[in-house]
Amino acid sequence: MTFARSALAALLLLALAACAYMAPIQAPSTYYVVRHLHTPEGAADPDLTEEGQRHAQLLADWFEGQEAPATIFVSTTRRAQQTAAPLAAKLGITPRLYDPRDTPGLIAEVMKEPPPVLIVGHSNTVPEIVAALGGERPGPLVHEDFGDVWKISGSRRTTTRSKLGTP
């Protein structure tokens, strides 16, 4: 009888130890990814066009029906910073800069932040960013692809794509 109790106690201790090393269950995170808004084609680091500036305000308004980001990441380019500026001002957030050539570094920093998080990327980085966050990788983007917002959320990492300025 003593051996059986000792064995049972040992098993219980092992089970408790195993539970202590399990990662805590976390609520699903929400991430938003948007490509910078409208720019003239061919310029190295252009400002947003008037249409881009209008859509940047639409982005700020779009979040009125969504859970607003707690953190905003923008690349070091003017166009990305100008895309997030109206929303950042509305929320009182100072956007964090990232190097657009270092997507793994960006994702590592994003994972340290409390969700939801907004990332303003580029045509050549948005598909990789969405996929790295667990979303369905979008197809390649071309210059004219402005105004899409990808929302990656839920435990199954559902990806929804919205167009600014459309219901």
DRENROVEX-476439 format. One record per residue: residue number from 1; z, x, y of N, C-alpha, C in turn; chain. Coordinates in Angstrom, 3 decimals. Last residue first. Layout:
REM residues N
R|NUM|Z|X|Y|Z|X|Y|Z|X|Y|A
...
END
This chain:
REM residues 167
R|167|-48.350|-17.873|50.316|-47.174|-18.602|49.812|-46.853|-18.262|48.380|A
R|166|-49.045|-14.718|51.849|-49.493|-15.849|51.039|-48.268|-16.553|50.489|A
R|165|-47.989|-12.564|53.203|-48.801|-13.499|53.969|-49.380|-14.641|53.160|A
R|164|-48.154|-10.263|50.539|-47.596|-10.634|51.834|-48.555|-11.581|52.544|A
R|163|-48.130|-11.193|47.210|-48.999|-10.737|48.302|-48.367|-11.185|49.605|A
R|162|-46.332|-10.024|44.359|-46.542|-10.986|45.436|-47.438|-10.363|46.482|A
R|161|-45.674|-9.732|41.014|-46.453|-9.151|42.115|-46.724|-10.257|43.122|A
R|160|-43.049|-8.946|38.806|-43.816|-9.944|39.513|-44.483|-9.283|40.708|A
R|159|-41.924|-7.910|35.734|-42.611|-7.451|36.931|-43.364|-8.623|37.547|A
R|158|-38.905|-7.651|33.967|-40.024|-8.486|34.372|-40.614|-7.955|35.675|A
R|157|-36.998|-6.329|32.288|-37.792|-5.628|33.285|-39.072|-6.397|33.625|A
R|156|-35.179|-7.674|30.840|-36.452|-7.388|30.169|-37.446|-6.724|31.108|A
R|155|-33.146|-8.058|32.631|-32.885|-7.174|31.501|-34.161|-6.835|30.741|A
R|154|-34.408|-7.987|36.048|-33.971|-8.613|34.805|-33.815|-7.614|33.679|A
R|153|-37.316|-6.647|37.782|-35.948|-7.156|37.678|-35.676|-7.719|36.293|A
R|152|-39.384|-5.599|40.224|-39.025|-5.279|38.849|-37.568|-5.688|38.689|A
R|151|-41.920|-6.613|42.223|-40.482|-6.803|42.015|-40.223|-6.578|40.536|A
R|150|-44.279|-5.399|44.434|-43.904|-5.505|43.030|-42.388|-5.624|42.957|A
R|149|-46.352|-6.616|46.848|-44.963|-6.231|46.601|-44.700|-6.447|45.114|A
R|148|-49.277|-5.838|48.714|-48.671|-6.286|47.463|-47.244|-5.763|47.355|A
R|147|-50.499|-4.790|51.023|-49.745|-6.032|51.104|-49.160|-6.563|49.817|A
R|146|-53.710|-3.431|50.200|-52.523|-3.469|51.051|-51.808|-4.800|50.862|A
R|145|-56.240|-1.966|49.069|-55.122|-2.655|48.412|-53.846|-2.535|49.241|A
R|144|-58.246|-0.405|50.125|-58.095|-1.764|50.640|-56.927|-2.531|50.023|A
R|143|-58.201|1.998|48.602|-57.780|1.981|49.999|-57.471|0.572|50.502|A
R|142|-56.893|1.028|45.340|-57.911|1.596|46.228|-57.445|1.430|47.667|A
R|141|-54.928|1.716|42.463|-55.076|1.066|43.758|-56.155|1.793|44.566|A
R|140|-55.053|1.126|38.930|-55.254|2.005|40.084|-55.452|1.193|41.369|A
R|139|-52.713|-1.423|37.762|-53.934|-0.631|37.686|-54.062|0.254|38.918|A
R|138|-49.142|-1.142|37.276|-50.333|-1.734|37.881|-51.549|-0.830|37.657|A
R|137|-47.046|-1.283|34.489|-47.810|-0.386|35.351|-49.031|-1.106|35.941|A
R|136|-44.264|-3.273|34.538|-45.615|-3.176|33.985|-46.471|-2.388|34.974|A
R|135|-41.186|-1.361|34.962|-42.106|-2.472|35.176|-43.440|-2.247|34.493|A
R|134|-39.488|0.774|34.863|-39.486|-0.129|33.727|-40.407|-1.317|33.881|A
R|133|-39.764|2.616|36.785|-38.635|1.686|36.948|-38.584|0.643|35.832|A
R|132|-42.114|3.803|36.092|-40.881|4.581|35.909|-39.638|3.707|36.043|A
R|131|-43.960|1.815|36.923|-43.772|2.099|35.488|-42.464|2.844|35.237|A
R|130|-43.674|2.058|39.720|-43.401|0.778|39.058|-43.121|1.013|37.566|A
R|129|-44.491|4.753|40.045|-43.136|4.328|40.428|-42.761|3.037|39.708|A
R|128|-47.173|4.678|39.210|-46.210|5.525|38.494|-44.770|5.100|38.795|A
R|127|-48.321|2.907|41.145|-48.341|2.598|39.703|-47.310|3.398|38.902|A
R|126|-47.654|4.340|43.640|-47.078|3.033|43.297|-47.157|2.737|41.800|A
R|125|-49.147|6.669|44.084|-47.794|6.774|43.530|-47.216|5.448|43.064|A
R|124|-51.611|6.264|45.269|-51.566|7.144|44.094|-50.174|7.265|43.475|A
R|123|-50.992|4.616|47.416|-51.918|4.125|46.386|-51.851|4.971|45.116|A
R|122|-47.406|4.938|47.947|-48.810|5.163|48.296|-49.698|4.711|47.145|A
R|121|-44.333|3.267|48.846|-45.121|4.338|48.254|-46.546|4.364|48.758|A
R|120|-41.163|2.369|49.462|-42.486|2.307|50.077|-43.263|3.522|49.594|A
R|119|-38.797|0.627|47.664|-39.488|1.906|47.769|-40.851|1.652|48.403|A
R|118|-35.650|-0.906|47.769|-37.062|-0.995|48.136|-37.617|0.417|48.251|A
R|117|-33.155|-2.084|45.562|-33.730|-0.956|46.283|-35.198|-1.260|46.569|A
R|116|-30.159|-4.096|45.188|-31.578|-3.823|45.045|-32.039|-2.690|45.951|A
R|115|-28.337|-1.417|43.553|-29.503|-2.272|43.762|-29.156|-3.446|44.675|A
R|114|-26.965|1.642|44.684|-26.716|0.265|44.246|-27.962|-0.590|44.511|A
R|113|-28.439|4.723|43.488|-28.134|3.766|44.549|-27.822|2.381|43.981|A
R|112|-29.329|6.363|41.545|-27.972|6.614|42.027|-27.513|5.551|43.025|A
R|111|-31.962|5.760|41.157|-31.011|5.339|40.129|-29.555|5.568|40.532|A
R|110|-33.175|7.085|43.294|-33.108|5.623|43.299|-32.043|5.136|42.320|A
R|109|-33.092|9.738|42.393|-32.294|9.335|43.551|-32.120|7.818|43.601|A
R|108|-34.892|9.596|40.235|-33.521|10.066|40.005|-32.605|9.648|41.158|A
R|107|-37.210|8.822|41.599|-36.594|7.894|40.643|-35.151|8.303|40.354|A
R|106|-37.695|11.199|43.080|-37.450|9.920|43.748|-36.714|8.977|42.807|A
R|105|-38.200|13.012|41.014|-37.057|13.224|41.906|-36.679|11.956|42.650|A
R|104|-40.591|11.889|39.932|-39.362|11.982|39.123|-38.105|12.197|39.975|A
R|103|-42.322|12.117|42.263|-41.887|10.812|41.768|-40.661|10.921|40.868|A
R|102|-43.119|14.024|44.495|-42.057|14.193|43.496|-41.521|12.839|43.026|A
R|101|-44.788|13.639|46.581|-45.326|14.432|45.466|-44.319|14.576|44.325|A
R|100|-43.416|12.394|48.604|-44.303|11.574|47.786|-44.943|12.324|46.617|A
R|99|-40.059|12.943|49.067|-41.317|13.671|48.982|-42.261|12.870|48.083|A
R|98|-38.242|10.607|51.089|-38.517|11.291|49.835|-39.875|11.962|49.911|A
R|97|-35.631|9.348|53.227|-36.927|10.005|53.035|-37.026|10.635|51.656|A
R|96|-34.182|6.196|53.617|-34.042|7.553|53.070|-35.431|8.120|52.805|A
R|95|-33.649|4.166|56.537|-34.384|4.513|55.309|-34.160|5.969|54.913|A
R|94|-30.792|2.674|57.543|-31.587|3.854|57.828|-32.310|4.239|56.545|A
R|93|-30.401|-0.771|58.218|-30.441|0.301|57.220|-31.267|1.464|57.754|A
R|92|-30.296|-3.296|59.387|-29.393|-2.252|59.859|-29.287|-1.084|58.894|A
R|91|-32.133|-5.230|58.793|-30.990|-5.090|57.882|-29.962|-4.061|58.358|A
R|90|-33.983|-4.897|60.856|-33.402|-6.224|60.627|-32.134|-6.142|59.782|A
R|89|-34.715|-2.232|60.466|-34.042|-2.630|61.702|-33.324|-3.969|61.515|A
R|88|-35.961|-2.443|57.967|-34.787|-1.579|58.124|-33.997|-1.962|59.370|A
R|87|-38.108|-4.139|58.660|-37.096|-4.573|57.685|-35.820|-3.755|57.845|A
R|86|-39.554|-2.500|60.500|-39.014|-3.813|60.897|-37.919|-4.322|59.946|A
R|85|-40.016|-0.024|58.856|-39.230|-0.053|60.097|-38.722|-1.443|60.479|A
R|84|-41.698|0.204|56.662|-40.315|-0.242|56.435|-39.532|-0.490|57.717|A
R|83|-44.075|1.113|57.858|-44.089|-0.081|56.998|-42.683|-0.652|56.845|A
R|82|-43.321|3.477|59.072|-43.638|2.331|59.926|-43.687|1.025|59.127|A
R|81|-43.029|5.077|56.802|-41.869|4.828|57.651|-42.100|3.614|58.548|A
R|80|-45.668|5.140|55.887|-44.609|4.579|55.035|-43.387|4.224|55.875|A
R|79|-46.967|6.364|58.075|-47.373|5.018|57.633|-46.313|4.364|56.747|A
R|78|-45.805|8.929|58.260|-45.583|7.940|59.329|-45.881|6.527|58.834|A
R|77|-44.281|10.252|55.261|-45.442|9.933|56.099|-45.093|8.867|57.131|A
R|76|-42.286|10.730|53.444|-42.219|11.491|54.697|-43.392|11.190|55.623|A
R|75|-41.558|7.478|52.059|-42.046|8.856|51.985|-41.985|9.485|53.373|A
R|74|-38.495|5.690|51.817|-39.835|5.832|52.385|-40.268|7.276|52.244|A
R|73|-36.222|3.432|50.472|-36.789|4.773|50.372|-38.195|4.745|50.941|A
R|72|-33.409|1.579|51.258|-34.857|1.656|51.408|-35.259|3.126|51.337|A
R|71|-30.807|-0.388|49.904|-31.325|0.940|50.237|-32.839|0.851|50.313|A
R|70|-30.475|-3.010|49.495|-29.307|-2.294|50.009|-29.719|-0.907|50.482|A
R|69|-32.866|-5.610|50.137|-32.503|-4.289|49.623|-31.252|-3.724|50.289|A
R|68|-32.099|-9.087|49.600|-32.488|-7.989|50.483|-32.063|-6.639|49.912|A
R|67|-33.457|-11.308|47.472|-32.243|-10.508|47.634|-32.641|-9.256|48.423|A
R|66|-35.623|-13.521|49.348|-35.313|-12.606|48.252|-33.949|-11.963|48.491|A
R|65|-36.426|-14.789|51.606|-36.321|-15.595|50.390|-35.960|-14.776|49.166|A
R|64|-36.511|-12.748|53.430|-35.620|-13.870|53.717|-35.449|-14.761|52.499|A
R|63|-38.450|-10.913|52.808|-37.144|-10.738|52.175|-36.155|-11.840|52.524|A
R|62|-40.536|-11.589|54.485|-40.644|-11.898|53.057|-39.284|-11.824|52.370|A
R|61|-39.938|-10.445|56.947|-39.733|-11.885|56.784|-39.743|-12.280|55.308|A
R|60|-40.694|-7.814|56.408|-39.309|-8.098|56.816|-38.993|-9.576|56.618|A
R|59|-43.404|-8.289|55.876|-42.541|-7.737|54.833|-41.075|-8.019|55.158|A
R|58|-44.274|-9.128|58.383|-44.306|-10.078|57.267|-43.412|-9.602|56.116|A
R|57|-44.054|-6.702|59.713|-43.150|-7.788|60.102|-43.113|-8.859|59.019|A
R|56|-46.119|-5.447|58.402|-44.776|-4.862|58.290|-43.732|-5.899|58.708|A
R|55|-48.287|-6.944|59.254|-47.829|-7.111|57.882|-46.452|-6.474|57.643|A
R|54|-48.499|-5.958|61.862|-48.235|-7.390|61.643|-47.682|-7.630|60.234|A
R|53|-49.127|-3.308|61.267|-47.892|-3.607|61.985|-47.503|-5.072|61.825|A
R|52|-51.615|-3.673|60.041|-50.511|-3.088|59.300|-49.168|-3.375|59.948|A
R|51|-53.070|-4.620|62.230|-52.883|-5.486|61.070|-51.722|-4.986|60.215|A
R|50|-53.043|-2.320|63.805|-52.386|-3.536|64.301|-52.124|-4.508|63.150|A
R|49|-52.336|0.355|61.426|-53.200|-0.378|62.336|-52.426|-1.578|62.876|A
R|48|-49.892|2.967|61.314|-50.397|1.679|60.851|-51.342|1.094|61.897|A
R|47|-51.041|6.356|61.791|-50.136|5.253|62.089|-50.716|3.990|61.459|A
R|46|-52.027|8.797|59.275|-52.239|7.852|60.379|-51.058|6.927|60.605|A
R|45|-52.514|11.540|58.220|-51.209|10.872|58.307|-51.261|9.872|59.457|A
R|44|-55.422|11.812|57.858|-54.420|12.533|57.060|-53.047|11.850|57.065|A
R|43|-57.887|9.237|57.477|-56.995|10.036|58.325|-55.881|10.632|57.469|A
R|42|-59.358|7.568|55.732|-59.770|8.948|55.941|-58.866|9.809|56.801|A
R|41|-59.064|4.342|57.197|-59.443|5.168|56.055|-59.789|6.581|56.510|A
R|40|-56.162|3.190|58.896|-57.590|3.511|58.905|-57.892|4.450|57.739|A
R|39|-53.888|1.022|57.088|-54.186|2.234|57.848|-55.693|2.413|57.915|A
R|38|-51.515|-1.385|56.081|-52.874|-1.096|56.552|-52.974|0.136|57.456|A
R|37|-48.551|-0.105|54.387|-49.477|-1.144|54.830|-50.719|-0.558|55.503|A
R|36|-47.562|1.480|51.336|-47.578|1.408|52.798|-48.672|0.430|53.215|A
R|35|-46.769|-0.617|48.570|-47.575|0.475|49.107|-47.509|0.349|50.624|A
R|34|-43.566|-1.323|47.298|-44.699|-1.736|48.126|-45.474|-0.487|48.526|A
R|33|-41.205|-2.488|45.088|-42.102|-1.381|45.400|-43.270|-1.949|46.190|A
R|32|-37.874|-3.189|44.353|-39.090|-3.641|45.003|-39.917|-2.400|45.323|A
R|31|-35.608|-3.877|41.716|-36.307|-2.891|42.536|-37.557|-3.541|43.113|A
R|30|-32.527|-4.762|40.400|-33.770|-5.227|40.994|-34.321|-4.136|41.892|A
R|29|-30.783|-4.490|37.268|-31.062|-4.059|38.631|-32.381|-4.650|39.096|A
R|28|-28.477|-6.324|35.292|-29.845|-5.873|35.532|-30.054|-5.548|37.013|A
R|27|-25.186|-4.955|34.976|-26.056|-6.067|35.332|-27.461|-5.530|35.581|A
R|26|-24.230|-2.956|32.206|-24.486|-3.116|33.626|-25.382|-4.320|33.854|A
R|25|-21.733|-2.057|30.014|-22.854|-2.950|30.227|-23.004|-3.170|31.718|A
R|24|-20.961|1.408|29.614|-20.594|0.070|30.052|-21.851|-0.774|30.256|A
R|23|-21.631|3.175|26.603|-21.905|2.974|28.025|-21.507|1.556|28.417|A
R|22|-19.048|4.204|24.385|-20.211|3.375|24.651|-20.381|3.203|26.150|A
R|21|-16.687|5.491|23.958|-17.830|6.312|24.323|-19.089|5.509|24.585|A
R|20|-14.931|3.525|23.148|-14.612|4.249|24.375|-15.802|5.068|24.854|A
R|19|-15.912|2.768|20.685|-16.066|1.858|21.818|-15.826|2.570|23.142|A
R|18|-15.053|4.920|19.153|-16.490|4.681|19.322|-16.735|3.779|20.521|A
R|17|-12.297|4.512|19.245|-12.870|5.726|19.832|-14.356|5.542|20.080|A
R|16|-12.108|2.122|17.807|-11.706|2.169|19.213|-12.287|3.393|19.915|A
R|15|-12.976|3.031|15.295|-13.718|1.972|15.985|-13.382|1.963|17.469|A
R|14|-10.965|4.899|14.716|-12.368|5.327|14.834|-13.197|4.306|15.596|A
R|13|-8.761|3.160|14.563|-8.792|4.217|15.576|-10.220|4.729|15.792|A
R|12|-9.522|1.646|12.341|-9.359|1.005|13.647|-9.404|2.032|14.782|A
R|11|-9.477|3.632|10.367|-10.736|2.938|10.690|-10.662|2.268|12.055|A
R|10|-6.737|4.255|10.375|-7.722|5.282|10.714|-9.057|4.648|11.107|A
R|9|-5.667|1.820|9.509|-5.312|2.326|10.833|-6.319|3.379|11.283|A
R|8|-6.737|1.773|6.927|-7.089|0.724|7.880|-6.799|1.186|9.307|A
R|7|-5.433|4.003|5.831|-6.893|3.974|5.887|-7.355|2.945|6.916|A
R|6|-2.770|3.151|6.004|-3.197|4.372|6.699|-4.710|4.394|6.866|A
R|5|-2.846|0.939|4.320|-2.514|0.770|5.729|-2.967|1.972|6.551|A
R|4|-3.460|2.226|1.919|-4.364|1.199|2.450|-4.107|0.976|3.935|A
R|3|-1.228|3.871|1.565|-2.546|4.482|1.712|-3.531|3.491|2.349|A
R|2|0.749|1.933|1.235|0.824|2.821|2.371|-0.529|3.475|2.633|A
R|1|0.000|0.815|-1.182|0.000|0.000|0.000|0.000|0.865|1.254|A
END
